[in-house]
Amino acid sequence: MRATTESDAEADRRGRRYVRDHQQRFPDWLLFYSPHDRGLLAFYLGSCPSPGVFVTAPHPDVLLRRMAEAIQPLWRPSSAPSRPTPPGPHDRS
């Protein structure tokens, strides 16, 4: 049995409120609260390899960190400025 510092009903209210209040902040994610685990879940909606990206966390701060860590490998490096092509030998005809 786990010890709690707040009632389960209060934990459920806080979890659902977090999802409701923060879903618009993360449009590339679908946020859920699980009353079974009393934790937060997030499914990545962007382009990613199968079976997709799914993270869970017991606390909002942990969820945010895990979301960022989960999609970081999916980010493509920004396009670096192209280097000029070194001059080659001139064709002399």
VOBA-1610 file (N, C-alpha, C; in pm, whole numbers, padded with zeros to 5 digits, always signed):
BEGIN
Met+00085-00118+00000Met+00000+00000+00000Met+00089+00124+00000Arg+00052+00221-00079Arg+00133+00341-00089Arg+00082+00448+00007Ala+00174+00524+00058Ala+00136+00636+00145Ala+00103+00756+00057Thr+00003+00832+00097Thr-00032+00951+00022Thr-00032+01071+00114Thr-00005+01186+00057Thr-00007+01309+00135Thr-00135+01386+00112Glu-00217+01338+00021Glu-00346+01400-00006Glu-00445+01290-00038Ser-00569+01321-00028Ser-00669+01218-00056Ser-00663+01179-00203Asp-00703+01057-00231Asp-00705+01011-00369Asp-00799+01098-00454Ala-00910+01139-00397Ala-01004+01224-00472Ala-00938+01357-00509Glu-00862+01415-00417Glu-00792+01540-00445Glu-00684+01518-00551Ala-00614+01407-00544Ala-00512+01376-00644Ala-00577+01364-00782Asp-00693+01299-00787Asp-00764+01286-00915Asp-00806+01423-00968Arg-00857+01509-00884Arg-00897+01644-00927Arg-00777+01722-00980Arg-00666+01714-00910Arg-00546+01786-00954Arg-00493+01733-01086Gly-00493+01601-01103Gly-00445+01541-01228Gly-00532+01579-01346Arg-00662+01571-01329Arg-00754+01608-01437Arg-00745+01757-01469Arg-00731+01838-01367Arg-00719+01982-01386Arg-00589+02014-01461Tyr-00481+01946-01429Tyr-00355+01969-01499Tyr-00372+01941-01649Val-00432+01828-01681Val-00452+01792-01821Val-00539+01896-01890Arg-00648+01934-01829Arg-00740+02033-01888Arg-00669+02167-01909Asp-00592+02209-01812Asp-00527+02341-01818Asp-00404+02345-01909His-00344+02231-01939His-00217+02231-02012His-00223+02168-02151Gln-00334+02107-02188Gln-00339+02042-02319Gln-00310+02139-02433Gln-00363+02259-02429Gln-00339+02356-02537Gln-00193+02399-02544Arg-00124+02392-02434Arg+00018+02430-02430Arg+00106+02331-02507Phe+00056+02209-02522Phe+00133+02102-02588Phe+00051+02041-02701Pro+00034+02114-02814Pro-00052+02065-02921Pro-00002+01939-02991Asp+00126+01907-02977Asp+00179+01787-03040Asp+00166+01663-02951Trp+00101+01681-02838Trp+00084+01572-02742Trp-00062+01559-02704Leu-00104+01438-02671Leu-00235+01413-02616Leu-00214+01373-02470Leu-00261+01457-02379Leu-00238+01436-02236Leu-00357+01365-02172Phe-00327+01279-02076Phe-00429+01207-01999Phe-00388+01202-01853Tyr-00488+01185-01769Tyr-00464+01153-01628Tyr-00521+01014-01605Ser-00445+00929-01540Ser-00490+00793-01509Ser-00529+00783-01362Pro-00658+00770-01332Pro-00697+00754-01192Pro-00652+00619-01135His-00631+00522-01223His-00585+00391-01177His-00444+00401-01118Asp-00356+00469-01191Asp-00217+00484-01145Asp-00193+00615-01073Arg-00291+00705-01079Arg-00278+00841-01029Arg-00151+00905-01086Gly-00142+00894-01218Gly-00027+00950-01288Gly-00070+01013-01418Leu+00023+01080-01480Leu-00001+01149-01607Leu+00056+01068-01721Leu-00012+01075-01835Leu+00030+01004-01955Leu+00028+01102-02071Ala+00118+01080-02166Ala+00122+01166-02285Ala+00158+01081-02406Phe+00079+01100-02513Phe+00104+01035-02642Phe+00149+01142-02739Tyr+00261+01118-02806Tyr+00310+01214-02905Tyr+00231+01199-03033Leu+00182+01309-03087Leu+00099+01308-03207Leu+00177+01341-03334Gly+00302+01378-03319Gly+00383+01414-03435Gly+00435+01291-03507Ser+00508+01316-03612Ser+00565+01209-03692Ser+00674+01138-03613Cys+00661+01007-03604Cys+00759+00928-03531Cys+00748+00783-03576Pro+00851+00704-03550Pro+00846+00564-03591Pro+00742+00486-03509Ser+00693+00379-03566Ser+00600+00290-03498Ser+00674+00223-03382Pro+00618+00201-03271Pro+00477+00209-03233Pro+00435+00344-03178Gly+00516+00444-03191Gly+00482+00577-03141Gly+00560+00611-03015Val+00530+00728-02962Val+00598+00775-02841Val+00493+00796-02733Phe+00517+00734-02619Phe+00425+00736-02506Phe+00507+00750-02379Val+00473+00844-02294Val+00545+00860-02168Val+00446+00868-02053Thr+00492+00829-01936Thr+00413+00839-01814Thr+00498+00904-01706Ala+00430+00962-01608Ala+00502+01026-01498Ala+00406+01046-01380Pro+00461+01046-01261Pro+00378+01069-01143Pro+00352+01217-01114His+00430+01306-01178His+00423+01448-01145His+00440+01530-01273Pro+00376+01646-01284Pro+00386+01728-01405Pro+00530+01763-01445Asp+00615+01796-01351Asp+00754+01831-01385Asp+00827+01713-01449Val+00801+01594-01397Val+00864+01474-01451Val+00807+01446-01591Leu+00678+01466-01608Leu+00615+01445-01738Leu+00679+01535-01843Leu+00695+01663-01812Leu+00754+01757-01908Leu+00896+01715-01947Arg+00974+01675-01850Arg+01111+01631-01879Arg+01111+01507-01967Arg+01025+01412-01935Arg+01020+01289-02014Arg+00968+01313-02155Met+00873+01406-02170Met+00822+01439-02303Met+00936+01496-02389Ala+01011+01588-02332Ala+01123+01648-02406Ala+01228+01544-02441Glu+01261+01458-02346Glu+01362+01355-02371Glu+01316+01255-02476Ala+01187+01226-02478Ala+01133+01126-02570Ala+01139+01171-02715Ile+01118+01300-02739Ile+01116+01344-02879Ile+01247+01407-02924Gln+01338+01428-02833Gln+01466+01488-02872Gln+01535+01409-02984Pro+01537+01276-02980Pro+01602+01204-03091Pro+01531+01221-03225Leu+01405+01264-03222Leu+01329+01282-03346Leu+01359+01414-03415Trp+01415+01507-03341Trp+01444+01639-03398Trp+01556+01627-03497Arg+01538+01690-03608Arg+01646+01695-03707Arg+01731+01816-03677Pro+01860+01802-03693Pro+01943+01920-03670Pro+01902+02030-03766Ser+01905+02150-03716Ser+01869+02261-03803Ser+01968+02271-03917Ser+01921+02320-04026Ser+02008+02331-04144Ser+02119+02430-04116Ala+02239+02381-04123Ala+02355+02470-04105Ala+02375+02545-04235Pro+02426+02664-04225Pro+02452+02737-04350Pro+02546+02656-04438Ser+02513+02650-04564Ser+02596+02569-04653Ser+02730+02640-04674Arg+02832+02559-04680Arg+02966+02613-04704Arg+02983+02633-04854Pro+03051+02739-04890Pro+03074+02757-05034Pro+03160+02647-05088Thr+03133+02607-05208Thr+03214+02504-05272Thr+03350+02562-05304Pro+03456+02492-05263Pro+03589+02546-05292Pro+03608+02555-05444Pro+03678+02658-05485Pro+03697+02673-05630Pro+03778+02555-05684Gly+03733+02504-05796Gly+03804+02393-05861Gly+03892+02446-05971Pro+03965+02358-06033Pro+04049+02403-06145Pro+03961+02456-06257His+04005+02564-06314His+03928+02624-06421His+03952+02545-06550Asp+03846+02526-06623Asp+03859+02461-06754Asp+03915+02563-06852Arg+04022+02527-06914Arg+04080+02615-07016Arg+04078+02541-07148Ser+04007+02595-07238Ser+03999+02527-07367Ser+04082+02599-07469
//
